[in-house]
Amino acid sequence: MGTVVQILLGIVGVGLVAFVAAFGTGWVLRRRGQLPFDAAALAADGGQYVVNADGRKIEYFVYGSTAPRAPVVVNIHGSGPEAGSERDLWAPVCDELGVRGIAVSLPGYGYTDMNPGRVVKNWPQEDLEPVLDQERVGQFMITGHSQGNPHAMAAALWFPQRCIGLGLNAPLLPSDVTKEVGVKGALGMGSLLRTEQLQRPYMAWYFAVYHWGAVTFAPWLPLMAVPATRKDARLREVFRRTLVRAVARGSHGGAWESTEDVCYEWELDPREIQTKNVCVWHAADDKSCPPEIGKWLADMFRANDGVRVDYRADDLGFGHLTYCRGQFLQPEHSMIKSLLDGVGHPAADAASSAVSSANDDGQQTPREPGT
């Protein structure tokens, strides 16, 4: 009996020490906040930044064609990576197709300032528009992968005339629409902590646990959770680099980005999107975002008059990352090529000249009122 008691006391003791360590580490991390912005380090990485109306700094990368009137595509990453991953994946495609690519890091990732408790609906006005203004972009196409999809949809809603192509790669839906239409929710929906919960003092431990996963044991631990990277050397290298760079200013920003409200309460409805040129590519073996989400979105867009929809649902054994690798990184088979083709399609509601990044007089296209 004494041995059993000793074992139980030992387990309790270890648990208590672990909790104290997590709470103390998390307390320090939360008080420290995001590490200082380093403009020189960002420049060394080939990145740029803009300061928005709230004084926040947003990092981004420009790649592909430098022609003044080249079509523009904005590529948005998902949870965990940063904009450098989109540049690494799509720069060769943009070069070959004569497209100017812009990848923007979401709040808290890379060198972008965090924005705790933010609403996805506001992201185009708060973060994307300053980048487009600085780069003198008029009309554009936009793609998102995973958590990048809500931001791509928000951009399509905010810029109904300027967004002439919307590419959704492994998409998800907001929690209210998910419940309304009866589609299975994406990974973690309904089980994540909320921003107001993380603000409570006793939740300091969460920041430590997130830090250990995203920094201390990165990149190998996060990579272990992404099976596709073990089967594709190029994809593995892209993810290895981005998972390190994503926490260049620490894990604090990413922790705030992992909340239920930020991830799934967007305050927008995809059914209101007016874009006439749409790609929905959602692998049939996706375990993170159920493939019926992509099917529902494709059917929803098809039901709108004059919308050209390119829908794919391949089962190639790479799940959530199917369309970020292999043949889909070849220019002629890429989502960017499909969107370019859609711009010239009669249903796309735009002539090929509409993909210009500037007006004929060389001046920036005025921003339309947001929806």
C-alpha positions as CSV (number, residue, x, y, z in Angstrom):
1,M,0.0,0.0,0.0
2,G,2.8,2.3,0.9
3,T,4.4,1.9,-2.6
4,V,1.1,2.8,-4.3
5,V,0.8,5.9,-2.2
6,Q,4.3,6.9,-3.0
7,I,3.7,6.4,-6.7
8,L,0.5,8.5,-6.6
9,L,2.3,11.2,-4.6
10,G,5.1,11.2,-7.2
11,I,2.6,11.6,-10.0
12,V,0.9,14.4,-8.2
13,G,4.2,16.0,-7.5
14,V,5.4,15.8,-11.1
15,G,2.0,17.2,-12.3
16,L,2.3,20.1,-9.9
17,V,5.8,20.9,-11.0
18,A,4.7,20.8,-14.6
19,F,1.8,23.1,-13.9
20,V,3.9,25.6,-12.0
21,A,6.5,25.5,-14.8
22,A,3.9,26.1,-17.4
23,F,2.1,28.8,-15.5
24,G,5.4,30.6,-14.6
25,T,6.7,30.4,-18.2
26,G,3.4,31.5,-19.6
27,W,3.1,34.4,-17.3
28,V,6.5,35.7,-18.4
29,L,5.7,35.1,-22.1
30,R,2.4,36.9,-21.8
31,R,3.9,39.9,-20.0
32,R,6.7,40.1,-22.5
33,G,4.3,40.0,-25.5
34,Q,5.4,40.0,-29.1
35,L,9.1,40.6,-29.7
36,P,10.2,43.9,-31.2
37,F,9.8,44.5,-35.0
38,D,13.1,44.1,-36.8
39,A,13.0,45.9,-40.2
40,A,16.6,44.9,-41.0
41,A,15.8,41.2,-40.5
42,L,12.7,41.4,-42.6
43,A,14.6,43.1,-45.4
44,A,17.3,40.4,-45.2
45,D,14.5,37.9,-45.8
46,G,13.4,39.7,-48.9
47,G,10.3,41.1,-47.3
48,Q,8.6,44.5,-47.0
49,Y,6.2,46.1,-44.6
50,V,3.5,48.7,-44.4
51,V,2.1,50.6,-41.4
52,N,-1.7,50.6,-41.3
53,A,-4.0,53.3,-39.9
54,D,-3.9,51.7,-36.4
55,G,0.0,51.9,-36.4
56,R,0.3,48.1,-36.8
57,K,3.1,46.8,-39.1
58,I,2.1,44.2,-41.8
59,E,4.8,42.2,-43.6
60,Y,4.5,41.0,-47.1
61,F,6.5,39.6,-50.0
62,V,6.4,40.5,-53.7
63,Y,7.5,38.0,-56.4
64,G,7.0,37.0,-60.0
65,S,6.6,39.5,-62.8
66,T,7.8,43.1,-62.4
67,A,5.9,44.3,-65.5
68,P,3.8,47.4,-64.7
69,R,0.6,45.9,-66.0
70,A,1.1,42.3,-65.0
71,P,-2.0,40.6,-63.4
72,V,-1.8,40.4,-59.7
73,V,-2.5,37.5,-57.4
74,V,-2.5,37.7,-53.6
75,N,-1.7,34.5,-51.8
76,I,-2.7,34.0,-48.1
77,H,-1.2,31.3,-45.9
78,G,-3.0,29.2,-43.3
79,S,-2.5,28.8,-39.5
80,G,1.1,28.1,-38.5
81,P,3.1,29.3,-41.5
82,E,3.7,32.9,-42.7
83,A,3.8,34.6,-46.0
84,G,7.3,33.3,-46.9
85,S,5.7,29.8,-47.5
86,E,3.3,31.2,-50.1
87,R,6.3,33.0,-51.8
88,D,8.3,29.8,-51.8
89,L,5.5,27.8,-53.3
90,W,4.1,30.2,-55.9
91,A,7.0,32.4,-57.0
92,P,8.1,30.0,-59.8
93,V,4.5,29.7,-60.9
94,C,4.1,33.5,-61.0
95,D,7.4,33.9,-62.9
96,E,6.3,31.4,-65.6
97,L,2.8,32.8,-66.0
98,G,3.9,36.5,-66.0
99,V,1.9,37.2,-62.8
100,R,2.9,39.5,-59.9
101,G,2.4,37.7,-56.6
102,I,1.9,39.3,-53.2
103,A,1.9,37.2,-50.0
104,V,0.8,38.8,-46.8
105,S,1.5,37.5,-43.3
106,L,-1.6,37.3,-41.1
107,P,-1.5,39.0,-37.7
108,G,1.0,37.5,-35.2
109,Y,2.9,35.5,-37.8
110,G,6.3,36.4,-39.2
111,Y,7.0,40.1,-38.6
112,T,3.3,41.2,-38.8
113,D,2.0,42.8,-35.6
114,M,-0.5,40.8,-33.7
115,N,-4.1,41.8,-33.3
116,P,-5.8,39.8,-30.4
117,G,-9.5,39.3,-30.7
118,R,-9.7,40.5,-34.3
119,V,-12.6,39.9,-36.7
120,V,-11.8,38.3,-40.0
121,K,-14.3,40.5,-41.8
122,N,-12.2,43.5,-41.0
123,W,-8.9,42.1,-42.2
124,P,-9.1,43.4,-45.8
125,Q,-9.6,47.0,-44.6
126,E,-7.1,46.7,-41.7
127,D,-4.2,44.7,-43.3
128,L,-4.7,44.0,-47.0
129,E,-5.8,47.4,-48.2
130,P,-2.6,49.2,-47.0
131,V,-0.5,46.6,-48.8
132,L,-2.5,47.0,-52.0
133,D,-2.3,50.8,-51.7
134,Q,1.5,50.7,-51.2
135,E,2.0,48.4,-54.1
136,R,-0.4,50.4,-56.3
137,V,-2.6,47.5,-57.0
138,G,-6.0,48.0,-58.7
139,Q,-7.8,44.7,-59.5
140,F,-6.4,41.4,-58.3
141,M,-7.0,37.7,-57.8
142,I,-6.7,36.2,-54.4
143,T,-6.1,32.6,-53.1
144,G,-6.2,31.2,-49.6
145,H,-5.1,27.9,-48.1
146,S,-6.9,26.5,-45.0
147,Q,-7.2,29.5,-42.6
148,G,-6.2,31.8,-45.5
149,N,-9.6,31.0,-47.1
150,P,-11.7,33.1,-44.7
151,H,-9.4,36.1,-45.4
152,A,-9.6,35.5,-49.2
153,M,-13.4,35.4,-48.9
154,A,-13.4,38.6,-46.8
155,A,-11.3,40.3,-49.5
156,A,-13.8,39.2,-52.2
157,L,-16.6,40.7,-50.1
158,W,-14.8,44.0,-49.3
159,F,-13.6,44.5,-52.9
160,P,-16.5,43.2,-55.0
161,Q,-15.3,45.0,-58.2
162,R,-11.5,44.8,-57.6
163,C,-11.4,41.1,-56.7
164,I,-11.7,39.4,-60.1
165,G,-10.7,35.9,-59.1
166,L,-11.1,33.9,-55.8
167,G,-9.2,30.7,-55.2
168,L,-10.2,28.5,-52.2
169,N,-7.7,25.7,-51.4
170,A,-8.9,23.3,-48.6
171,P,-11.6,25.8,-47.4
172,L,-13.6,26.0,-44.2
173,L,-16.8,27.8,-43.2
174,P,-17.6,30.0,-40.2
175,S,-19.3,28.3,-37.3
176,D,-22.7,30.0,-37.8
177,V,-22.9,28.9,-41.5
178,T,-21.6,25.5,-40.6
179,K,-24.5,25.0,-38.2
180,E,-27.1,26.5,-40.4
181,V,-26.4,24.4,-43.5
182,G,-25.6,21.2,-41.6
183,V,-22.0,20.7,-42.9
184,K,-19.4,19.1,-40.7
185,G,-17.1,21.6,-39.1
186,A,-13.4,22.0,-39.6
187,L,-10.7,20.7,-37.2
188,G,-11.1,22.3,-33.7
189,M,-14.4,24.1,-34.3
190,G,-16.3,24.3,-31.0
191,S,-13.4,23.1,-28.8
192,L,-10.9,26.0,-29.0
193,L,-10.5,28.6,-26.2
194,R,-11.9,32.1,-26.8
195,T,-10.0,35.4,-26.6
196,E,-11.7,36.5,-23.5
197,Q,-10.7,33.2,-21.8
198,L,-7.0,33.7,-22.7
199,Q,-7.2,37.2,-21.2
200,R,-7.8,35.7,-17.7
201,P,-4.6,35.5,-15.5
202,Y,-4.9,31.8,-14.7
203,M,-4.7,31.0,-18.4
204,A,-1.0,31.9,-18.6
205,W,-0.2,28.2,-18.9
206,Y,-1.7,28.2,-22.4
207,F,1.0,30.6,-23.7
208,A,3.7,28.3,-22.4
209,V,2.2,25.2,-24.0
210,Y,1.8,27.0,-27.3
211,H,5.4,28.3,-27.1
212,W,6.8,24.8,-26.4
213,G,5.0,23.5,-29.4
214,A,5.7,26.4,-31.8
215,V,9.2,27.4,-30.7
216,T,10.9,25.0,-28.3
217,F,10.2,21.8,-30.2
218,A,9.8,23.4,-33.6
219,P,10.0,22.7,-36.4
220,W,10.2,18.9,-35.9
221,L,7.2,18.6,-33.6
222,P,4.8,20.6,-35.8
223,L,6.1,18.8,-38.9
224,M,5.2,15.4,-37.2
225,A,1.6,16.6,-37.2
226,V,1.6,17.2,-41.0
227,P,2.0,13.7,-42.6
228,A,2.1,15.0,-46.1
229,T,5.5,16.7,-45.4
230,R,7.0,13.3,-44.7
231,K,6.1,12.2,-48.3
232,D,7.3,15.3,-50.2
233,A,10.8,16.6,-49.8
234,R,10.1,20.1,-51.3
235,L,6.9,20.6,-49.1
236,R,8.8,19.5,-46.0
237,E,11.6,22.1,-46.7
238,V,9.0,24.8,-47.3
239,F,7.3,24.0,-44.0
240,R,10.5,23.6,-42.1
241,R,11.5,27.2,-43.1
242,T,8.1,28.7,-42.6
243,L,7.5,27.2,-39.1
244,V,10.8,28.7,-37.9
245,R,10.1,32.1,-39.5
246,A,6.5,32.2,-38.4
247,V,7.7,32.7,-34.8
248,A,10.5,35.3,-35.6
249,R,8.8,37.6,-33.1
250,G,7.9,34.8,-30.7
251,S,4.8,32.6,-30.3
252,H,2.6,35.2,-28.5
253,G,0.8,36.4,-31.6
254,G,0.2,32.9,-32.9
255,A,-1.4,32.0,-29.5
256,W,-4.0,34.8,-29.9
257,E,-4.7,33.6,-33.4
258,S,-5.6,30.1,-32.2
259,T,-8.8,31.2,-30.5
260,E,-12.3,30.1,-31.4
261,D,-13.6,33.6,-32.2
262,V,-10.7,34.5,-34.5
263,C,-10.7,31.1,-36.3
264,Y,-14.4,30.5,-36.7
265,E,-16.5,33.7,-36.0
266,W,-15.8,35.7,-39.1
267,E,-18.9,38.0,-39.1
268,L,-19.3,37.4,-42.9
269,D,-21.4,35.1,-45.0
270,P,-19.7,33.4,-48.1
271,R,-23.1,33.4,-49.8
272,E,-22.8,37.2,-50.3
273,I,-19.7,36.9,-52.4
274,Q,-20.1,38.5,-55.9
275,T,-16.9,37.2,-57.5
276,K,-17.7,35.6,-60.9
277,N,-14.4,33.7,-61.2
278,V,-14.0,31.0,-58.5
279,C,-11.8,28.0,-57.8
280,V,-12.7,25.5,-55.1
281,W,-10.1,22.8,-54.7
282,H,-10.7,20.5,-51.8
283,A,-9.1,17.1,-51.6
284,A,-11.5,14.2,-51.0
285,D,-9.0,12.8,-48.4
286,D,-8.7,16.0,-46.4
287,K,-8.9,15.2,-42.6
288,S,-8.5,18.8,-41.3
289,C,-11.3,20.5,-43.3
290,P,-14.0,18.0,-44.3
291,P,-14.3,17.8,-48.1
292,E,-18.1,18.3,-48.0
293,I,-17.3,21.9,-47.2
294,G,-15.7,22.3,-50.6
295,K,-18.6,20.6,-52.3
296,W,-21.1,22.9,-50.6
297,L,-19.1,26.0,-51.6
298,A,-18.8,24.8,-55.2
299,D,-22.5,24.1,-55.4
300,M,-23.3,27.4,-53.7
301,F,-21.2,29.4,-56.2
302,R,-22.6,27.4,-59.1
303,A,-26.2,28.4,-58.1
304,N,-25.3,32.1,-58.7
305,D,-25.9,33.4,-62.2
306,G,-22.9,33.9,-64.4
307,V,-20.3,32.4,-62.0
308,R,-17.5,30.2,-63.5
309,V,-16.5,27.6,-60.9
310,D,-13.5,25.3,-61.2
311,Y,-14.0,22.5,-58.7
312,R,-11.6,19.7,-57.9
313,A,-11.8,16.9,-55.3
314,D,-8.8,14.7,-55.9
315,D,-7.8,11.8,-53.6
316,L,-4.0,11.6,-54.1
317,G,-2.9,10.7,-50.5
318,F,-1.8,14.2,-49.5
319,G,-5.0,15.4,-47.8
320,H,-5.0,19.0,-46.7
321,L,-1.9,19.8,-48.7
322,T,-2.8,18.1,-51.9
323,Y,-2.9,21.3,-54.0
324,C,0.3,22.8,-52.5
325,R,2.6,20.2,-54.1
326,G,3.4,18.1,-57.1
327,Q,1.7,18.7,-60.4
328,F,-0.3,21.6,-58.9
329,L,3.0,23.6,-58.5
330,Q,3.5,23.3,-62.3
331,P,2.3,26.6,-63.8
332,E,-0.1,25.0,-66.3
333,H,-1.8,22.9,-63.6
334,S,-1.9,25.6,-60.8
335,M,-4.8,27.4,-59.3
336,I,-3.3,30.7,-60.4
337,K,-3.5,29.5,-64.0
338,S,-7.1,28.5,-63.6
339,L,-8.0,31.9,-62.2
340,L,-6.1,33.6,-65.1
341,D,-8.2,31.5,-67.5
342,G,-11.3,32.5,-65.7
343,V,-10.6,36.2,-66.0
344,G,-11.1,35.8,-69.8
345,H,-14.1,33.5,-69.4
346,P,-17.5,35.2,-70.5
347,A,-18.9,34.4,-67.1
348,A,-16.1,36.1,-65.2
349,D,-17.6,39.5,-65.9
350,A,-14.3,41.1,-66.8
351,A,-12.2,41.5,-69.9
352,S,-8.6,40.3,-69.9
353,S,-7.4,43.9,-69.6
354,A,-9.1,44.1,-66.2
355,V,-6.3,42.2,-64.5
356,S,-4.0,45.3,-64.9
357,S,-2.4,46.4,-61.7
358,A,-2.9,50.0,-62.6
359,N,-5.0,52.3,-64.7
360,D,-3.9,53.5,-68.2
361,D,-2.7,56.7,-66.7
362,G,-0.5,54.8,-64.3
363,Q,-2.4,56.0,-61.2
364,Q,-3.6,53.8,-58.5
365,T,-7.2,52.6,-58.9
366,P,-9.4,54.3,-56.3
367,R,-10.8,51.9,-53.6
368,E,-14.5,51.2,-53.8
369,P,-16.7,51.4,-50.8
370,G,-16.5,48.2,-48.7
371,T,-19.5,46.0,-48.4
